[in-house]
Amino acid sequence: MTMISHIVRGGLIVAGCATLGAAAIGAGSAAADPPAKKPAEQHNCFFITQWRGWKSPSPDVIYLGVNLHDVYKVTLSTPSNQLQWPDVHLVSKSRGSDTVCDALDPDLTVADDHGGVREALIATSITKLTKEEVAAIPPKFRPN
């Protein structure tokens, strides 16, 4: 080999080692730094058996009464005028766990009391309301 090949090869090897060394140092310092803390996520779950009633102020929102004082707001992907009809009820089927923690958990259907009309509802969000938010709901729309 010529002198130039040795220098070029030596330079590549050194450059490669320097790059690996820097990567190793970077990885080591990243491992030494504590991970950034994420804000605590609040999972306000409830059991289907704790659901006590419901009201719908609009075709795309349902308020669920849970226990004695809790209210959860369910937002629907597609509005349903059937929620405004008299003599309808809301059904949720349990598949597996009977815990509701997010919008994917309830399998909701609205049906009339005569067994004729049934409509599947798809929730996009479910949120536990604060006491202030519950107080702001007009009384006729607060769930029982």
C-alpha positions in Angstrom: 0.0 0.0 0.0 1.0 3.5 -0.6 1.4 6.1 2.1 -1.7 7.9 0.9 -3.8 4.7 1.4 -2.6 4.3 5.0 -3.4 7.9 5.8 -6.8 7.7 4.2 -7.5 4.4 5.9 -6.2 5.7 9.2 -8.3 8.8 8.9 -11.4 6.8 8.2 -10.8 4.5 11.1 -10.1 7.4 13.5 -13.1 9.2 12.2 -15.2 6.1 12.6 -13.9 5.7 16.2 -14.5 9.3 17.0 -18.1 9.0 15.7 -18.7 5.8 17.7 -17.1 7.4 20.7 -19.4 10.5 20.4 -22.4 8.2 20.0 -21.4 6.2 23.0 -20.9 9.4 25.1 -24.2 10.7 23.9 -26.0 7.5 24.7 -24.3 7.4 28.1 -25.4 11.0 28.9 -28.9 10.3 27.7 -29.1 7.3 30.0 -27.8 9.3 32.9 -30.4 12.1 32.5 -33.7 11.3 34.2 -36.6 11.0 31.8 -38.8 14.0 31.6 -41.9 13.5 33.7 -45.2 13.6 31.9 -48.1 15.3 33.6 -50.1 12.7 35.5 -53.0 11.4 33.4 -56.3 11.2 35.1 -58.2 8.1 34.5 -61.7 8.6 35.9 -63.2 5.2 35.3 -66.5 3.8 36.5 -68.2 0.5 36.4 -71.2 0.1 34.1 -73.2 -0.9 37.2 -72.6 2.6 38.7 -74.4 4.2 35.7 -77.7 5.6 37.1 -79.3 7.6 34.3 -78.7 9.7 31.2 -80.0 12.8 29.4 -79.2 14.3 26.0 -79.1 18.0 25.5 -78.3 17.7 21.8 -78.1 14.9 19.2 -74.3 14.5 19.6 -73.9 14.7 23.4 -75.1 12.4 26.2 -74.7 13.1 29.9 -74.3 9.9 32.0 -75.2 10.0 35.7 -72.8 7.9 37.6 -73.1 7.0 41.3 -74.9 9.8 43.2 -73.2 13.0 42.0 -70.8 12.3 39.1 -71.6 13.2 35.5 -69.7 12.1 32.4 -70.1 13.8 29.0 -70.1 11.5 26.1 -69.5 13.1 22.6 -70.7 11.1 19.7 -69.1 10.8 16.2 -72.5 11.0 14.4 -75.5 12.8 15.8 -78.7 10.8 16.6 -82.0 12.6 16.6 -83.4 9.5 18.3 -81.8 10.7 21.6 -84.4 13.4 21.6 -87.4 11.1 21.2 -89.7 10.2 24.1 -89.8 6.6 25.2 -86.2 5.7 24.2 -83.5 4.1 26.3 -79.8 3.9 26.1 -78.1 0.5 26.2 -74.5 -0.4 26.8 -73.2 -3.9 26.2 -70.3 -5.2 28.2 -67.7 -7.1 26.2 -65.0 -8.3 28.6 -64.4 -5.7 31.2 -67.3 -3.8 32.7 -65.1 -0.7 33.3 -65.6 2.5 31.4 -62.4 4.6 31.2 -62.4 6.0 27.6 -64.6 6.4 24.5 -63.8 2.9 23.2 -65.2 1.2 26.3 -69.0 1.7 26.1 -70.9 -0.1 23.3 -73.9 2.2 23.1 -77.2 1.8 21.4 -80.3 3.9 21.6 -83.6 2.0 21.2 -87.3 2.8 21.5 -89.4 1.2 24.2 -91.4 -0.6 21.5 -88.5 -2.7 20.2 -88.7 -1.2 16.8 -85.9 1.3 16.2 -82.3 0.7 17.3 -79.4 2.8 16.5 -75.7 2.2 17.3 -73.8 5.2 18.8 -70.1 5.7 18.5 -68.5 7.7 21.3 -65.5 9.9 20.3 -64.8 11.1 23.9 -65.9 10.6 27.4 -65.0 13.1 30.1 -65.8 13.3 33.8 -67.3 16.8 34.4 -66.2 18.9 37.4 -68.7 20.1 40.0 -68.8 23.5 38.3 -69.4 22.0 34.9 -72.3 19.8 36.3 -73.8 22.9 38.0 -73.7 24.7 34.6 -75.9 22.1 33.0 -79.5 23.2 32.8 -81.6 21.1 35.3 -83.7 19.5 32.6 -80.5 18.0 31.0 -78.9 16.8 34.2 -79.0 13.0 34.4 -81.0 11.3 37.2 
